[in-house]
Amino acid sequence: MDDCVFCNIIAGKIPSATVYEDEEVKVILDRFPGNEGHLLVMPKQHVENIYALDDALAAKLFQTVIKAAKAQKKALHLTDMNLVQNNGPLAGQTVPHFHIHLIPRTEGDNIHMTWAQMDLTDEQIEAMRTKIADALKD
């Protein structure tokens, strides 16, 4: 896709700091990181979001995430990190090409990933559990 920044990075039209790549996946340093060593893992095939991923590509991506996370831990002497994957603008997805952020965490960094917790009743939880469990049967 000509207007996709990640497709252009994958095609070599936009330079990137590539740390790993194979025939299906590319791993780059985020150009605007939350912390030093922040990586992006993306499929080379244009896939807009998690809903468009097939099982085989999802498995390959997550295998690469684990490999990259272990390399980050070794290279940066990490103990903590966040995996972040956003789908759609309301969820913070700014590039419509599936990607997973691997964000190293350090003491005193300025990264905040919290939300106001809801206090649901047992009935609300059961209604949601049933709705999602039934959808998984389809």
Summary of the structure (lengths in Angstrom):
residues: 138
radius of gyration: 17.3
end to end distance: 31.7
largest distance: 52.8
contacts: 325
relative contact order: 0.16
helix: 36%
strand: 18%
